[in-house]
């Protein structure tokens, strides 16, 4: 690959965005929740769901947990969120089990406990919850709350990936690329990176671009690599900025442009990246003051548009 990633940090960040979507899911998709009315106020929904929850309605209990988690209609309260998630989870409600596991994972409203997180993720995952399947794979991959096991991690990533979770598809692809928990297979890696990239997932776009750049699992194609790196860079992925700086500096897959290369390196260097700063300084030696000024203007325009 052109640039080494920090895959754990990136993939955890990706799933956190996904988790927040899950926590909010029922507010836009409240099928089965008679207590919830999208046109009603948060306070009215809270009152109606409390009535249903006290009668044992698992969906209403779950919704109360979400309301407490997000402070909708009631002051935000992690402990109350845990209490209502637990009531619904105990009744077998998969999304409540997922969220209860998440609360244990993050130590929100409860003492942080990886083993409890795994237990609740597993219950939810076995019912087919894609987010829980992904996080269970992550727990096995990192050895959190369970003995580290790449094969089991790949199994759960695979289940979530088949349900369309881009983060899971990216992790599974990465495992195929490295032969980690599965037989090494660049074509399978490309297949799963492509699925996630088509969903707009920047890390997958970057990884797929790297596969095209190196000709791994696909015919080498520098122009496709540039296109994919550009898509990822427009979403703010700094590794993609760095890669584009390298390619524009070398004229690989694009017309060589020191100004554009300088622009990309300077954006990455702004975040404290030493390598990017070195590349920025090296390419500046090949440029006139006017060209450097132009590069700085391009960087400002890029940041204004895409950051």
C-alpha positions in Angstrom: 0.0 0.0 0.0 1.2 3.6 -0.7 0.5 4.9 2.8 0.3 3.0 6.1 -3.0 3.5 7.9 -4.0 3.3 11.5 -6.9 0.9 10.9 -8.1 0.4 14.4 -8.7 4.1 15.0 -10.3 4.7 11.6 -12.6 1.7 11.8 -13.7 2.5 15.3 -14.5 6.0 14.2 -16.5 4.7 11.4 -18.6 2.4 13.6 -19.3 5.2 16.1 -21.0 7.1 13.3 -23.0 4.0 12.5 -23.9 3.5 16.2 -25.2 7.0 16.5 -27.5 6.2 13.6 -28.7 3.0 15.3 -29.5 4.9 18.5 -31.6 7.4 16.5 -33.2 4.7 14.3 -36.5 4.4 15.9 -37.2 8.1 15.9 -37.6 7.9 12.1 -38.8 4.3 12.0 -41.1 3.6 14.9 -43.0 0.6 13.5 -44.3 -1.4 16.4 -44.0 1.6 18.8 -47.6 2.8 19.3 -46.3 5.2 22.0 -44.3 7.2 19.5 -45.7 9.8 17.1 -43.3 11.6 14.8 -45.5 14.6 14.8 -45.8 14.8 18.5 -43.5 16.7 20.9 -40.6 15.0 22.6 -42.4 15.5 26.0 -45.6 13.9 24.7 -43.7 11.0 23.2 -41.8 10.5 26.5 -45.1 10.4 28.5 -46.8 8.0 26.1 -43.8 5.7 25.9 -43.4 5.7 29.7 -47.0 4.5 30.1 -46.4 1.7 27.6 -43.0 0.8 29.0 -44.4 0.4 32.5 -46.8 -2.2 31.0 -43.9 -4.2 29.7 -43.8 -3.1 26.1 -40.2 -3.8 25.0 -40.2 -1.4 22.1 -41.4 1.4 24.4 -38.7 0.5 27.0 -36.1 0.6 24.2 -37.4 4.0 23.1 -37.2 5.4 26.6 -33.6 4.3 26.7 -32.9 6.2 23.5 -34.8 9.2 24.9 -32.7 9.2 28.1 -29.5 8.6 26.0 -30.2 11.6 23.8 -32.1 13.8 26.2 -35.2 13.9 24.1 -38.3 15.0 26.2 -36.3 14.4 29.4 -32.9 15.5 30.8 -30.1 13.3 29.5 -29.4 10.5 31.9 -27.1 7.6 31.1 -28.1 5.5 34.1 -31.8 5.7 33.2 -30.9 4.9 29.6 -29.1 1.7 30.8 -32.1 0.8 33.1 -34.6 0.9 30.2 -32.3 -0.7 27.7 -31.8 -3.5 30.2 -35.5 -4.0 30.6 -36.1 -4.3 26.9 -32.9 -6.4 26.4 -34.0 -8.9 29.0 -37.1 -9.4 27.0 -34.9 -10.3 24.0 -35.2 -7.0 22.0 -32.1 -7.1 19.8 -31.5 -3.4 19.4 -31.8 -2.8 23.2 -29.3 -5.6 23.7 -27.0 -3.9 21.2 -27.3 -0.6 23.0 -26.8 -2.1 26.4 -23.6 -3.7 25.1 -22.5 -0.4 23.8 -23.1 1.3 27.2 -20.9 -1.3 28.9 -18.3 -0.9 26.2 -18.2 2.8 26.7 -18.8 2.8 30.4 -21.8 5.1 30.1 -24.3 4.7 33.0 -22.4 1.6 34.2 -18.9 0.6 35.1 -17.0 -0.2 31.9 -17.0 -3.9 31.3 -15.8 -5.5 28.1 -17.1 -9.0 29.1 -20.6 -7.6 29.6 -20.4 -5.7 26.4 -19.5 -8.9 24.5 -22.3 -10.8 26.2 -25.0 -8.3 25.1 -23.5 -7.8 21.6 -23.5 -11.6 21.2 -27.2 -11.9 22.2 -28.1 -9.2 19.7 -25.8 -10.5 17.0 -27.3 -13.9 17.1 -30.7 -12.3 16.3 -29.1 -10.8 13.2 -28.5 -7.2 14.4 -25.8 -6.0 11.9 -24.3 -3.4 14.2 -23.9 -6.0 17.0 -22.3 -8.4 14.6 -19.8 -5.8 13.5 -18.9 -4.8 17.1 -18.7 -8.4 18.2 -16.2 -9.0 15.3 -14.3 -5.9 16.5 -14.2 -7.3 20.1 -12.8 -10.6 18.9 -10.3 -8.8 16.6 -9.0 -6.7 19.4 -9.3 -9.3 22.2 -11.6 -7.1 24.3 -13.7 -9.1 26.7 -12.8 -12.3 24.9 -9.7 -14.2 23.8 -8.4 -12.6 20.6 -9.5 -14.7 17.7 -9.1 -13.5 14.0 -11.2 -16.3 12.6 -14.2 -15.5 14.8 -13.7 -11.8 14.1 -13.8 -12.5 10.4 -16.9 -14.6 10.8 -18.8 -11.8 12.5 -17.5 -9.2 10.1 -18.7 -11.4 7.3 -22.2 -11.6 8.7 -22.4 -7.8 9.1 -20.7 -7.2 5.7 -23.4 -9.3 4.0 -26.0 -7.0 5.6 -24.3 -4.0 4.0 -22.4 -2.5 6.9 -19.6 -0.6 5.2 -17.3 -0.7 8.2 -17.6 -4.5 8.4 -17.0 -4.8 4.6 -13.8 -2.8 5.0 -12.6 -4.8 8.0 -13.3 -8.1 6.2 -11.5 -6.8 3.1 -8.6 -5.8 5.2 -8.4 -9.3 6.6 -8.5 -10.9 3.2 -5.7 -8.6 2.1 -3.6 -9.6 5.0 -4.6 -13.2 5.3 -5.7 -12.6 8.8 -8.3 -15.1 10.0 -9.1 -16.0 6.4 -7.1 -17.4 3.5 -5.2 -14.4 1.9 -7.1 -13.4 -1.2 -6.6 -10.0 -2.9 -9.6 -10.5 -5.2 -11.9 -11.0 -2.2 -10.3 -8.0 -0.6 -11.0 -5.9 -3.7 -14.6 -7.2 -3.8 -15.3 -6.1 -0.2 -13.4 -2.8 -0.4 -15.5 -2.1 -3.6 -18.8 -2.7 -1.9 -17.9 -0.4 1.0 -16.4 2.2 -1.4 -19.7 2.3 -3.4 -21.4 3.3 -0.2 -19.1 6.3 0.0 -17.0 5.0 2.9 -13.8 6.9 2.6 -11.5 4.4 4.2 -12.6 1.8 1.7 -12.2 4.2 -1.2 -8.7 4.8 -0.1 -7.9 1.1 0.4 -9.4 0.2 -3.0 -7.4 3.0 -4.6 -4.3 1.5 -3.0 -5.2 -1.9 -4.5 -5.4 -0.3 -8.0 -2.2 1.6 -7.4 -0.3 -1.6 -6.5 -2.2 -3.9 -9.0 -3.3 -6.2 -6.2 -6.4 -8.2 -7.0 -7.0 -5.9 -9.9 -5.2 -4.7 -13.0 -2.9 -1.8 -12.0 -4.7 1.4 -12.9 -3.2 4.7 -11.6 -6.1 6.8 -12.9 -8.6 4.8 -11.0 -6.4 5.1 -7.9 -6.4 8.8 -8.3 -10.2 8.9 -8.7 -10.7 6.9 -5.5 -8.2 8.8 -3.5 -9.9 12.0 -4.6 -13.3 10.8 -3.4 -11.8 9.9 0.0 -9.9 13.1 0.2 -13.0 15.1 -0.4 -14.4 13.5 2.7 -11.4 14.6 4.7 -9.3 11.5 4.9 -5.8 12.7 5.3 -4.1 9.5 4.1 -5.8 10.1 0.8 -4.5 13.7 0.7 -1.0 12.4 1.3 -1.4 9.8 -1.5 -2.6 12.4 -3.9 0.4 14.6 -3.0 2.7 11.8 -4.0 0.9 11.1 -7.2 0.7 14.7 -8.4 4.3 15.2 -7.4 5.3 12.2 -9.5 2.8 12.8 -12.3 1.5 9.3 -11.8 -2.1 8.8 -13.0 -2.4 12.6 -13.4 -0.6 15.4 -15.1 2.3 16.4 -12.8 1.6 19.5 -10.8 3.9 20.7 -8.0 1.3 23.2 -6.9 -1.4 20.6 -6.4 1.1 18.2 -4.7 2.2 21.0 -2.4 -1.5 21.8 -1.6 -2.2 18.2 -0.5 1.0 17.9 1.5 0.4 21.2 3.3 -3.1 20.2 4.3 -1.8 17.0 5.9 1.2 18.8 7.4 -1.2 21.3 9.1 -2.3 18.4 11.3 1.3 17.8 12.5 2.3 15.0 10.1 6.1 15.1 10.0 6.4 13.1 6.7 3.9 15.4 5.0 5.9 18.4 6.2 9.1 17.0 4.8 7.4 16.3 1.4 5.9 19.8 1.4 9.4 21.3 2.0 11.0 19.1 -0.6 8.6 20.0 -3.4 8.7 23.7 -2.4 12.4 23.6 -3.4 11.3 22.9 -7.0 8.8 25.8 -7.0 9.0 29.5 -7.6 7.6 31.9 -4.9 4.6 32.5 -7.2 3.9 28.8 -7.5 4.1 28.4 -3.7 1.6 31.2 -3.2 -0.7 29.6 -5.8 -0.5 26.3 -3.9 -1.4 28.0 -0.6 -4.4 29.6 -2.3 -5.5 26.2 -3.6 -5.1 24.7 -0.2 -7.3 27.4 1.3 -10.0 26.9 -1.4 -9.9 23.1 -0.9 -10.3 23.4 2.9 -13.1 25.8 2.5 -14.9 23.4 0.1 -14.3 20.0 1.6 -13.5 20.5 5.3 
